[in-house]
């Protein structure tokens, strides 16, 4: 199931645990990291962790943009 946060797509799947991958806005490129959660923790925890990763990526891009300006 896909969700969106700050323009990024978060795709969550379930296997031995919950996996959340992040896709860049516009390009759909998969970012080189993912969030996970144990099955007993639930999908919501994987989503929460994925949103924190998006926040880190977005902050990093903003910092790079500010340095270039």
HUJO-V126186 format. One record per pair of residues at least 24 apart in sequence whose C-alpha atoms are under 10 Angstrom apart, sorted by the first residue. I is the first residue (numbers start at 1). J is the second residue. Records with the same first field share a line. If there is no record, write none. Layout:
BEGIN
I = J / J
END
This chain:
BEGIN
3 = 47
4 = 51
5 = 47 / 50 / 51 / 54 / 55
6 = 51 / 54 / 55 / 58
7 = 54
8 = 51 / 54 / 58
9 = 50 / 51 / 54
10 = 34 / 35 / 46 / 47 / 50 / 51 / 54
11 = 47 / 50
12 = 36 / 43 / 44 / 46 / 47 / 50
13 = 43 / 46
14 = 38 / 39 / 42 / 43
15 = 39
17 = 41 / 42 / 43 / 46
18 = 42 / 43 / 44 / 45 / 46 / 47
19 = 43 / 46 / 47 / 50
20 = 45 / 46 / 47 / 48 / 49 / 50 / 51
21 = 46 / 47 / 50 / 53
22 = 50 / 51 / 53 / 54
23 = 54
24 = 54 / 57
31 = 57
END
